[in-house]
Amino acid sequence: MVSYSPPELQPGLRADLAAAIEAMPSSRLIGLRVRGFAPGGVSLLELPMSPQVTFDGRVVQGGVVGMLADYAGVSAASSTLPAGWAASTTAFEVHNLAPAVGERLLAVGQAVQVGKSHAVSTARVWAMLGEDATLVAVATTTCRPFEARR
């Protein structure tokens, strides 16, 4: 196990973004929840463990872990964009480090650089069993910011 401390979130920050993410059909499919955001491009997402996201009823399938990491990284970058802007994933790379076993997964995204044409973030995914945390994946995400159509 590795030391884990959750980021300090700012209640209500980017509630619009949280609602948009949770409304996505793919988010609903896997049960993703947005726990919140912190200033400076930090996101915290949660995925409760369920047999539907595992390959054997116990271990979350690696593609689902990658999907969660992608959401965390891109949402961290998106949280820094002005109102009326969104972002779309252009690439992500995930390194699975340990089996994703526990009660829930927590993904922490951190924006590294956000510009007009692209943004880069990192994400760490933790498997939680009670208060015990195991780092199961690290990722880098790249996305393209764009002004959303009205």
Secondary structure as UniProt FT lines:
FT   TURN            11..14
FT   HELIX           15..23
FT   HELIX           25..30
FT   STRAND          33..38
FT   TURN            39..41
FT   STRAND          42..48
FT   HELIX           51..53
FT   HELIX           62..78
FT   TURN            79..80
FT   TURN            83..84
FT   STRAND          85..96
FT   STRAND          104..114
FT   STRAND          119..129
FT   TURN            130..131
FT   STRAND          132..147
//
